[in-house]
Amino acid sequence: MNRLEDLKNRRCKVAVLGMNQNGLKVALSISKRFPVQISDKNINPSSSVEGFLMSRGMSQDSISQKYSNISFVKSAADLRSTGVYYLNGLSTSLVDWTEIKEITAQVGSALKPGDWVIFGEDIDPDLAEVILLDILESKSGLSLGQGFELAFSPKLLSHRNFANLGNEMKMSHNLIINQVEEILDQKHKDEFTSNQINYLDEEKELNRIHSKIKELWVPMLNEMDSTTYDDFVEHTVNKGFLDVYSHLRFSNEIKVNYYRFFKIAKNFGLKHSVAKLSQNSGWSTAV
C-alpha cells in the first residue's frame, strides 16, 4: 500500500511523535504539504495548536498562514487515523530511551496493515532493530514487511552505521525511502551513495574493490606518464570516468567514490601523486 498516494488524496495523515526541536521542524515541514498530527508528553491536548506553536517562538500570523494543517493527537482513535508515523520519540534534546519505548508502544498499538513507520534522526538503527521493532510487532500483531513497513530518516544515512541491520529491515527501508523523502521533503545528500541501505556484506564488497584496484588499476596507472595520469584524474573527478565500472562501487552507491579509489590505489603502490585529492575533506572520510 502506498501511503504517499493516500496522503496526496487526503486519505490519511502523518503523525509526528516527540516535539523536541527536530520533531517540531519535521512537523512544520510536512504540514506545508500534508495534514499532520503532533503528539508530545508536554502538550496539553485541551490547549490550542496555535498556543503551542506560539510558545515555541512562532508568530500568530505565520501560524495562521502556513500551518493550518497541524492538529493534536487527542486520543488513540486520532493516532490510529494516521497512516504514516514519524517516530522522533523525544520531547527534549536529551535522548531518553524510556520515553522512546513508550512512544513506540503507542505507535504499535495504533498500527494498521499497510502503515509506515519512519525512525527520526535521533534513533539509533541497531537499537531500533533490537528493541523498537519488537515493540511495534508485539503491540500491533503485525510483521515487518507483511503488515507494515519502516524507513530511517534520510538525515541518518550519512552518519549512522547500518551494517549490523538484518536484511529484512534494510529491504523495508529501501522499499519506501523514495516516497519517505518526498513526504519529509528531505533528500539524502551524498555525492556517491544513494538513499538505499546496502544489504550485501560490506566487508566482502570492500575486499572485492581492494582486489580489483590492486590487480587491475594500480599496474595500469603506474604505466601512465604524468600527463596521461593527470588527464585520468581530471576525467575521474570532473566527468565521472570511473562510474561505469560497477566493480569499484558498493551496491548502494550511484557513483564511484574516487577518493576511496585513489586512497586504496596509493596503499597498493600507486606511484603518482594524490596530494591535491588528499587535501579535500572527502579523502579523510573515504573507507
Secondary structure by P-SEA (a helix, b strand, c coil): ccaaaaaaaccbbbbbccccaaaaaaaaaaaacbbbbbbcccccccccaaaaaaaacccaaaaacccccccccccaaaaaacccccccccccccccaaaaaaaaaaaaaacccbbbbbbcccccaaaaaacaaaaaaaaaccccccccccccccccccccccccccaaaaaaaaacaaaaaaaacccccccccccccccccaaaaaaaaaaaaacccaaaaaaccaaaaaaaaaaaacccccccccccccccccccaaaaaaaaaaaaccccccccccccccccccc
